[in-house]
Amino acid sequence: MTWHLGRWAAFDTETTGVDVETDRIVSAAVHARGGHMGDESAEWLADPGVEIPAEAVAVHKISTEYAREHGAPAAQVVAEIAAELAAQIVTGGAAVVGHNLPYDLTLLDRECRRYSLPTLHERLDGHPLHVIDTRVLDQRAVPFRKRVSETQGARQLITLAQFYGLEWDDEAAHGCSYDAIAAARIARRIAQLAHMRRADWPEHVRSERRVSYLPFRDLTVAELHAAQIEWAAEQAAGLQKHFRKADPNAVVDGAWPLRPWAEPTVTTDEPEGAPA
């Protein structure tokens, strides 16, 4: 079965910040569709147990006070998110779909570890995790798209929605459900273009420099997943090369779809050879 015909679980989080190692989940959504099965939706609001910075509130509009009053305990929410994603993968055979998923999946992994919960991978019991990342696919298909403006980048979710002819609601955007479903719709549109004649593409798509959706055609979801690992690494290497023009020490992590876990280094102030 080709990758666009199976079941998908669209996934997105809103958080306290952008550092996957230290920040927390504030809200999350999983919306499962397709695969000749019924629609399923789940959404969570957490009290993250820490202050939500003003910069994060400006994005998702969830204040510390609101999260404390209406959110469930963070450990409960994290456990339920991981369990729901695992159930969609194991029972429904779903691929996880989203935009820039190494962020969301890595953050979920670290949250599970923070609360000593089984991680998503541990819950899969050997079943494969297949991921469809619209950021990776779009950059592979349209590698030279320019920024829309000084404030809107070439790979932002809003940019992809506009490019692929989807409606965009600024008021609803940056809600986890809205963004998850938007990413799934973008992925569907990318799949449609991959299985259409180039002559039938919209003119603005055909006019892009070196645009190609052929690499996505007729792949299974496992084949697409494996290809995205390579594409993501190549894209990160290219971005790192660009950044190093200004900063020779710049590093862009190319791990996909999950950044590897490193055990924290245990430090001690005791002198070497001190008794235990």
N, C-alpha and C positions, 0 to 999 in steps of 0.2 A: 504494500500500500504506500502511495506517495505521501510525503510529509504533511500536505495540506488537507488530507482527507480523514485523518484520525481525530482523536479527542484531544482538546487543548484545555489546560488549566491556566488562565491568565492570572498573573500574580504581580502585586505591587505593594510597596510599603511607603508610609510617611514616617519621618524619624526626627530625632533631636538634632541631627547634624549629618555631616558627610564622611565621618571617620568610622569605617566599619568595625574597627577594633574596639572603639570606646563608646560610640553612640548607641541609642536605644530606639526600639520600635514604638511609635505612638499610635499608628493605625495600620491596618493591612487588609487586603481583600484577595479572595480567590474566586474566580468565576469560571466554571467548567462548562464547556460547550462542545457539541459535535460528537462524532463517532457513533452516530445512531443511538445516542443516549439522551436522556432528559437534561435540561439545564439545571445547574446547581450553583448557588451563590452563597458566599460567607464573607462577612466583614467584621472586623474587630476594632475596638478602641481600648487602648491600654493606658493605665497610669504608669508611666515609665519609671517612677520612683526617683526622678531627678527633675531639676528645672528644665523647661523647654526654652531654649534661647530665643530671643526676639527674632533673630534671622530666620529660624525655622518656622516660628509662628507666622511670619510674613508670607511664607510659602504655602503652608497647609492650613493656616487659620485655626489651629488647635492650641489653645493656651494651656499653661500649667494648671491653672485653676479649673478649667473645663475638664481636662483629662483626669484630674484628681476626683472631681465630683461624679463624672459619668463613666470613667474608664474602669475596666476590670484589672485586677492585679497583674503586673507584667508577666510573672512566671506562668500564670494561667493562660494568658493570651499567647505567649510564645509556644507553649505546649500545644495549644489548639491549632495554631497556624501550621506547625510542623506536622501534626497528626492529619490535618485536612489535606495538605499537599501530598503526604505519603499515601493517603487513601486514594486520592485521585490517580496517582501513579501506579500503585500496586493493584488496586481493584479495577480502576477504569482504564488503565493503560495510557494515561494522559501524558502529553509533553507539556512542560512548563513554558509558558509564553510570557514575554515581557520586554521592557526596554532597558538596556544596560543591566542585565540581570546579575552579573557578578557582584554588584552592589547589594541588591536585595538578598540574594542567596547567601552571600558571605556574612552579612549582618545577621540573618536568621541563624546561621551556624554559630556565630559568636554569642548570640543571645541564649541559645540552647546550652552552650558551655557555661555561660555565666550562672545559669540557674541549675546546673548539673542535670540537665534533661537530655534524653537521647537526641542526637542530631537528626536532620532529615535523612542523611545517608544511612545512619544506623537503623532508622525506621524502615528503610526500603527492603531490608532482608534479601539483598542480592539482586533485586529488580533494578534495571538500568534507569538512571536519571537522564532523560532527553530534554534538551532545552532549545528553544527557538528565541533568539535575541534580535529584535528589530534593529538595534543599533549596529550590530555586526553585519547583518544582512544588507541593510541600506548602504553602509559604507563600502561593502564589497560590490554592490550593484552600481552605485553612483559615487565613485571615489573622489571626484573633483568638484562636488557641489560647494559653492561659496556660502559664506555667512549671509544671513538675510539682512542683518543690521548689526550695529555695534553691541546690541543687547540680546540678539537672537542668533544662536549658533547654528551651524549647518546640520548638526545631529540631534538637536533637541526634539522632544516628542512633538511639540507644536509644529516644528518645521516639517517633520515627516508627515503629520496629519495633513498639513496644507499641500505638500507636494503630491501626496497620494489621493487628493481630492476628497478628504473626509472633513466633516463639520468639526469645528472646535469652539468650545464654550469656555471663555476665560474665567468665568465665575466658578464653573464646576471643575476646571482643571486643577491638578495637584491634590485632588481627592483620590484616595487609593483606588476606589472602584472605577472612577472615570478614567484614570490613567491606565489601569489594567485592561479595561475593555478597549480603549483607544489603541493600545499596543497590539491587541489581538486583531483588531480590524485592519491595522497597518500590515500585519503579517499576512492576513488573508489577501490583501491587495497585492502585496509583493508576490505571493503565490500565483495569483491570477495573471500578473504580467509575465511571470516565468513560463506560463503555459499558454501564452498568446503569441500570435505572430507579431514581430516587431512593427510591421506596418499598421497594426491595430492599436498600438500604444498611443496615448495622448501626445500631442505635438511637443508639449513642454518636457515630457519624459524623453522622447527621441532626441531632443536638441541638447541634452546634457552630454558633456564630454566623456567619451569612453564608457558610456552606460551599457550595462549588460546584466540581464537576469538569467541568462543561460546556465550559469553554474548551479542554479537552484532547481533546474528542471528534472523531473522524474527521479528524484532522490527519495529514499526512505527517510524516516525521521532519524534513524540511527546514522545514516550516511551524512545527512545534513548536520547533525550534531558534531560528528567527527571533523567535518570540513570547517565548521565554525571555530573549533579549537585552533586550527592552523591560521584561519583568517584573522582571528582576534590577536594572535601573537604577532602576525605581520603588521597589523594596524597599530599595535602598541609600539612596535619597533620603529615604525615610521614617525609616530608622534614623538617618541623619545628623541629621535634624530633631529626633529624640528626644534624641540625644546632646548636641546644642547647647543644650538646656535647662540642662545642667550645665557644658558647655565650649563657648563660642562658636566656637572654632577647630576643633572636631571635624570630621574628614573620613572618610567611608566610601566606599571605591572601588566604583563600580558596574560596572566593566568585567567583561564575561562573554563567553565562558568563559575568557578569557586576559587577564591584565593586560599592557598594552603594554610593550614593551622600550624603555628609554631608555639610550642610550649613556652610559657613565660620563664625567663631566667630567674632562678631563686638566688637572692643576694643575702648576705649576712655580714654583720659587723664584727662577728667573733674572729679573733686572731686564728691564723692557720694552726692546726694542731690542738685547738682547744677541745676539752672533753665534751661529748654529746650531752 
